[in-house]
Amino acid sequence: MLTNENSVPAPERVTLSFENTEIAFRHASNADLQRAYWLFKAINNNFLVKVGPGMTNFAIKMGLPIKGLIKATIFKQFCGGETIAECDNTIKNLHSGGVGTILDYSVEGEEDEKVFDHTRDEIIRTIERATGDPAVPITVFKVTGVGRFGLLEKLDTGASLTAAEIEEWQKVQARVLDICQKAFQVGVPVMIDAEESWIQITLDKLALDMMQRFNQYKCIVYNTYQIYRHDKLADLKQDFEKATAKGFILGAKLVRGAYMEKERKRAQEMGYPSPIQPDKQSADRDYNEATRFCVRNIERIAIVAGTHNEDSCRFLADLMNELNVPHNHPHVYFSQLLGMSDNLSFNLANAGYNVVKYVPYGPVKAVLPYLFRRAQENTAIAGQMSRELGLIIKEKQRRKI
Ligand SMILES: Cc1cc2nc3c(=O)[nH]c(=O)nc-3n(C[C@H](O)[C@H](O)[C@H](O)COP(=O)(O)OP(=O)(O)OC[C@H]3O[C@@H](n4cnc5c(N)ncnc54)[C@H](O)[C@@H]3O)c2cc1C
């Protein structure tokens, strides 16, 4: 059943402030806050973040016992645990602040058929974990977790596949279908992450196909639109036309995009025009425009705003008020990553909006690349302390600890 705006009771309207650190850190004990403080202080140090990954990889290769140290520090800040069961505390903790969990199996790198099958099974387990639990309202996966990058890249070029590749591709499609089918059977939405532009045509086709199959009455499958690409706002609008013509609900996770440097470098090296917007302002303008387009069509588009940008969150919240969309409309979710931007997540949840956080999990060694990227994002920018550290200091002062 499509949810009608009128059938969703509007919650009491609470004024939205992203500066309220008491709400942002209500779920964190003093000890949690101190740990986060020392961690972000260390991360703020550019030098440490530059040498850290090399040192950590070396220590792990040498068999030094540093897993415990990583698990108690940076892993604890940004990951839920090594297994789904280990994420239970994080799930409860977030839920106590009105924030949902997206279990994100974050193992990167290995590419063989056994690993792909195992990843498919694990993603299906996240869907089973989410079934019937409002604390885990949405799930997610990456197609490169269940299929070989090189194969997806070849498909993107339109080149014809060998007989063996055709068979391999059928297996990838079957894994994606298994995941989406499971999501459909139990009524738990699943998002497909966006990745590098040179495999994205294939991912988009797959996602659109899954949406057409499973989004007839409720949004089960979401594709991801990377608005740092200059062509993605147009793609979003075009997909909506297709969805309208074929009678399915479009699921759209809106993000700016995570691979900017890599995209620009490849385009330059290979001599094709960069798919990235000319500047940040253009990305911000299109992000707002994409948000506006979705909210204006909210009965037929379900949106997940995956962003740590305060202005983008406020823009969406204001637009919902302006267009009289209830804060808890099932077609609107705000989404951030665990351990970051709690001031956005918990203040939005406190004001009655739907909020979900990615909770990455997996063996410590396998999630290290993810952790290094989070550290990189939180280094000092031109001598300024990172925003996360600033917020933690503010809350420490408020608590007088
Ligand atoms: C819940 C969630 C899910 C996500 N899922 C995905 C995903 O599936 N795929 C994916 O690729 N990323 C994903 N991301 C990451 C996301 O794309 C961004 O990299 C990250 O969130 C930073 O953007 P922002 O909107 O939070 O913040 P901001 O700080 O406002 O924006 C930074 C981003 O702006 C863009 N940008 C910066 N400078 C320029 C420039 N000069 N020109 C053009 N663009 C510029 C880049 O994308 C950069 O990452 C996700 C993020 C979240 C929070």
PDBQT file of the ligand as one rigid body, heavy atoms in Angstrom, charges set to zero:
ROOT
HETATM    1  C1  LIG A 501      24.624   7.580   4.714  1.00  0.00    +0.000 C 
HETATM    2  C2  LIG A 501      25.640   7.793   3.647  1.00  0.00    +0.000 A 
HETATM    3  C3  LIG A 501      25.671   6.944   2.543  1.00  0.00    +0.000 A 
HETATM    4  C4  LIG A 501      26.630   7.137   1.528  1.00  0.00    +0.000 A 
HETATM    5  N1  LIG A 501      26.631   6.320   0.432  1.00  0.00    +0.000 NA
HETATM    6  C5  LIG A 501      27.487   6.561  -0.581  1.00  0.00    +0.000 A 
HETATM    7  C6  LIG A 501      27.457   5.815  -1.792  1.00  0.00    +0.000 A 
HETATM    8  O1  LIG A 501      26.670   4.886  -1.951  1.00  0.00    +0.000 OA
HETATM    9  N2  LIG A 501      28.348   6.132  -2.773  1.00  0.00    +0.000 N 
HETATM   10  C7  LIG A 501      29.233   7.171  -2.657  1.00  0.00    +0.000 A 
HETATM   11  O2  LIG A 501      29.992   7.440  -3.601  1.00  0.00    +0.000 OA
HETATM   12  N3  LIG A 501      29.288   7.890  -1.526  1.00  0.00    +0.000 NA
HETATM   13  C8  LIG A 501      28.451   7.624  -0.482  1.00  0.00    +0.000 A 
HETATM   14  N4  LIG A 501      28.509   8.384   0.653  1.00  0.00    +0.000 N 
HETATM   15  C9  LIG A 501      29.596   9.381   0.826  1.00  0.00    +0.000 C 
HETATM   16  C10 LIG A 501      29.169  10.718   0.252  1.00  0.00    +0.000 C 
HETATM   17  O3  LIG A 501      29.079  10.568  -1.153  1.00  0.00    +0.000 OA
HETATM   18  C11 LIG A 501      30.139  11.863   0.546  1.00  0.00    +0.000 C 
HETATM   19  O4  LIG A 501      31.438  11.534   0.140  1.00  0.00    +0.000 OA
HETATM   20  C12 LIG A 501      30.224  12.284   1.986  1.00  0.00    +0.000 C 
HETATM   21  O5  LIG A 501      29.020  12.108   2.655  1.00  0.00    +0.000 OA
HETATM   22  C13 LIG A 501      30.625  13.764   2.047  1.00  0.00    +0.000 C 
HETATM   23  O6  LIG A 501      29.627  14.590   1.474  1.00  0.00    +0.000 OA
HETATM   24  P1  LIG A 501      28.587  15.412   2.360  1.00  0.00    +0.000 P 
HETATM   25  O7  LIG A 501      27.371  15.697   1.574  1.00  0.00    +0.000 OA
HETATM   26  O8  LIG A 501      28.384  14.649   3.599  1.00  0.00    +0.000 OA
HETATM   27  O9  LIG A 501      29.375  16.712   2.818  1.00  0.00    +0.000 OA
HETATM   28  P2  LIG A 501      30.093  17.958   2.169  1.00  0.00    +0.000 P 
HETATM   29  O10 LIG A 501      31.244  18.189   3.091  1.00  0.00    +0.000 OA
HETATM   30  O11 LIG A 501      29.161  19.081   1.948  1.00  0.00    +0.000 OA
HETATM   31  O12 LIG A 501      30.628  17.529   0.779  1.00  0.00    +0.000 OA
HETATM   32  C14 LIG A 501      31.851  16.954   0.501  1.00  0.00    +0.000 C 
HETATM   33  C15 LIG A 501      31.642  16.275  -0.825  1.00  0.00    +0.000 C 
HETATM   34  O13 LIG A 501      31.361  17.259  -1.829  1.00  0.00    +0.000 OA
HETATM   35  C16 LIG A 501      31.901  16.848  -3.063  1.00  0.00    +0.000 C 
HETATM   36  N5  LIG A 501      32.887  17.866  -3.478  1.00  0.00    +0.000 N 
HETATM   37  C17 LIG A 501      33.863  18.408  -2.726  1.00  0.00    +0.000 A 
HETATM   38  N6  LIG A 501      34.588  19.283  -3.449  1.00  0.00    +0.000 NA
HETATM   39  C18 LIG A 501      34.049  19.293  -4.692  1.00  0.00    +0.000 A 
HETATM   40  C19 LIG A 501      34.374  19.980  -5.891  1.00  0.00    +0.000 A 
HETATM   41  N7  LIG A 501      35.389  20.843  -5.949  1.00  0.00    +0.000 N 
HETATM   42  N8  LIG A 501      33.622  19.735  -6.969  1.00  0.00    +0.000 NA
HETATM   43  C20 LIG A 501      32.606  18.870  -6.938  1.00  0.00    +0.000 A 
HETATM   44  N9  LIG A 501      32.248  18.185  -5.820  1.00  0.00    +0.000 NA
HETATM   45  C21 LIG A 501      32.960  18.398  -4.716  1.00  0.00    +0.000 A 
HETATM   46  C22 LIG A 501      32.550  15.501  -2.826  1.00  0.00    +0.000 C 
HETATM   47  O14 LIG A 501      31.591  14.540  -3.136  1.00  0.00    +0.000 OA
HETATM   48  C23 LIG A 501      32.835  15.501  -1.342  1.00  0.00    +0.000 C 
HETATM   49  O15 LIG A 501      32.865  14.188  -0.807  1.00  0.00    +0.000 OA
HETATM   50  C24 LIG A 501      27.561   8.202   1.663  1.00  0.00    +0.000 A 
HETATM   51  C25 LIG A 501      27.528   9.047   2.768  1.00  0.00    +0.000 A 
HETATM   52  C26 LIG A 501      26.584   8.858   3.759  1.00  0.00    +0.000 A 
HETATM   53  C27 LIG A 501      26.579   9.790   4.923  1.00  0.00    +0.000 C 
ENDROOT
TORSDOF 0
